[in-house]
Amino acid sequence: MGKFLKLLRALPKDLRRKATVHTSMGNPHFFRLATLGDALLNLWVVSFLFERGLDEEEISSLASEYKSNRALYFVVKELGIEAWLETAEISEYSYASMFEALLGILYLHFPLKVIFNALNEEILPILERTYPNFKNYWQELWRRYKGRLTVKYRRHNGRFHAKIYNNGVLISEGYGRNKRTARNEAARSLLHPYNKGTMAKKVLLIAGDYAEDYETMVPFQMLLMVGVKVDAVCPDKKAGERVITAIHDFTGEQTYSEKPGHYFTLTKDFDEVNPEEYDGLVLPGGRAPEYIRLNPRVREIVKHFVDANKPIAAICHGPLVLASIPGALKGKKLTCYPAVSPDVINAGGEYLEVRMDDAVVDSNLVTAPAWPAHPKWMREFIKLLGVDFVER
């Protein structure tokens, strides 16, 4: 038994349960402890990465991996403490939150030096096995392929996009502030796929009557295709009930036409949604965003994803929902259906006019102007979720 696990087991069981009984089970202490533990985890991770001489972007990239839900889920599994968690629904996020809450309670009862020593001895090796040092990715890939690699670069929205080819075949791609970091990120995504051994991802899709037909059904089906669990909901409706969709198309007039689309069956009761259980959010376009954004619970749910920096995919009129939440789009680069751009700008976002088949990525947010962008929009969202796939 390592030092960290010994510290946890040294806590009285009743005290430890303040960090292992989830908020969903009525524990008022859980969220506050998890917030404290997250701050402690950030301090520890950044401090030891800084000591290794990594540059700013390397620290940022590796720190985000070390603190990710899937990394902390691995830690919980390796420690063998999964059974400690008491929650209404199991997910990587709930395991990660438990680990952070445990860190928070340790901070209240042990000196910081003791906790950091325990983390260095027992937790750091787990994280390093899961996410090897960022600096070595390209070198490792070069050795593995015996130098039979070429890299092509393209600058896009102020960042570099690197594509790695083996004998003319595309095997991976990545983005970075400069060519070196973009190349390393491409190598990392191939050598150390995010979702290796992780639990299935879970996404919430918020629809409504007259949501755009393609923009509702296609992402729902694409996510299911790659193994993501999707809960589709609508305010004031239950699982098994339906929403009517709308088909938007251009037929020669000054704006799009609107025709009735398919009925889309919802998969979960809206009143039962707990946003903490989800890894990502999808906001389809169409007419629905105009009215679902008026629902206080919709805004509360979406705000959780914004505050937690979880992946969000919004298309067409979908950003209207984000624009209704103060600060959600402030400083963000995004796109949308052009008629929505004034709302985006007024909400503090930076509107980017792109082709109808293009998408914009800014941190956790992926946006697109309309359904022709589905392939790129969903590809970038799936990457943010950490589901491993490589364009071949």
Sequence and secondary structure as in RCSB ss.txt:
>XXXX:A:sequence
MGKFLKLLRALPKDLRRKATVHTSMGNPHFFRLATLGDALLNLWVVSFLFERGLDEEEISSLASEYKSNRALYFV
VKELGIEAWLETAEISEYSYASMFEALLGILYLHFPLKVIFNALNEEILPILERTYPNFKNYWQELWRRYKGRLT
VKYRRHNGRFHAKIYNNGVLISEGYGRNKRTARNEAARSLLHPYNKGTMAKKVLLIAGDYAEDYETMVPFQMLLM
VGVKVDAVCPDKKAGERVITAIHDFTGEQTYSEKPGHYFTLTKDFDEVNPEEYDGLVLPGGRAPEYIRLNPRVRE
IVKHFVDANKPIAAICHGPLVLASIPGALKGKKLTCYPAVSPDVINAGGEYLEVRMDDAVVDSNLVTAPAWPAHP
KWMREFIKLLGVDFVER
>XXXX:A:secstr
  HHHHHHHHS HHHHTTTTB GGGT TTHHHHHHHHHHHHHHHHHHHHHHTT  HHHHHHHHHHHTSHHHHHHH
HHHHT GGG B SS  HHHHHHHHHHHHHHHHTTS HHHHHHHIIIIIHHHHHHHS  GGGHHHHHHHHTTT EE
EEEEEETTEEEEEEEETTEEEEEEEESSHHHHHHHHHHHHHS TTTT    EEEEE  TTEEHHHHHHHHHHHHH
TT EEEEE TT  TT EEEEEEEE SSSSS EEEEEEEEE  S GGG  GGG SEEEE  BSHHHHHTT HHHHH
HHHHHHHTT  EEEETTTHHHHHTSTTSSTT EE   GGGHHHHHHTT EE    TT  EEETTEEEESSGGGHH
HHHHHHHHHHT      
